[in-house]
Amino acid sequence: EDGLLQSPTTPVSAGGFASLKDMIVQQNTHARDETGRWRLHRLIQKLAKVRRSTKPIMLGTARIMSYQDLVEARAKRAEKDA
């Protein structure tokens, strides 16, 4: 179990992404040569590119309803179903 790397969970916030980046940098601090630093830079840029290219998707619109609104909606639905 000593040689196995633990896979981090997928971050869902900006703080999570920053933490993941810091973890990657810490794990790769042993790569002091130029090639290792270049690979690390490319990996960080690749992660940033994915975040920039992912667009938010709006699934629908929502409205906060009061109890009175719920009662009225139920009544309208009951009329429609009858």
Sequence and secondary structure as in RCSB ss.txt:
>XXXX:A:sequence
EDGLLQSPTTPVSAGGFASLKDMIVQQNTHARDETGRWRLHRLIQKLAKVRRSTKPIMLGTARIMSYQDLVEARA
KRAEKDA
>XXXX:A:secstr
 TT         SHHHHHHHHHHHHHHTTT  SHHHHHHHHHHHHHHHHHHHH             HHHHHHHHH
HHHHHH 
